[in-house]
C-alpha cells in the first residue's frame, strides 16, 4: 500500500522555513512504523520559497 503525506510544519509559529528537524523526526517515526519513503518533492511558491514537502511512502 502507498500513501501520500504532506509535511508543512514551520519553525516559528507558522512563519519562516519548513522545520527540517521536525521533518527528520517524522521520517524516523515513519520508518519505525514499517514505511519506506519512495519519493520526496519540495513544494514551492512562485518565488521559489519552499513551503512544504510531499512524501510518497510505501509499506514494507
Residue pairs with C-beta under 8 A, 6 or more apart in sequence:
1 58
1 59
2 38
2 56
2 57
2 58
2 59
3 35
3 56
3 57
3 58
4 54
4 55
4 56
4 57
5 30
5 54
5 55
5 57
6 43
6 52
6 53
6 54
6 55
7 18
7 22
7 23
7 26
7 52
7 53
7 54
7 55
8 18
8 51
8 52
8 53
9 18
9 19
9 22
9 23
10 16
10 17
10 18
10 19
11 17
11 18
11 19
17 50
18 50
18 51
18 52
18 53
23 53
27 37
30 37
30 55
30 57
34 59
34 60
35 57
35 58
35 59
35 60
36 57
36 58
36 59
36 60
37 55
37 56
37 57
38 56
38 57
38 58
39 55
39 56
40 53
40 54
40 55
40 56
41 53
41 54
42 50
42 52
42 53
43 50
43 51
43 52
43 53
43 54
44 50
44 51
45 51
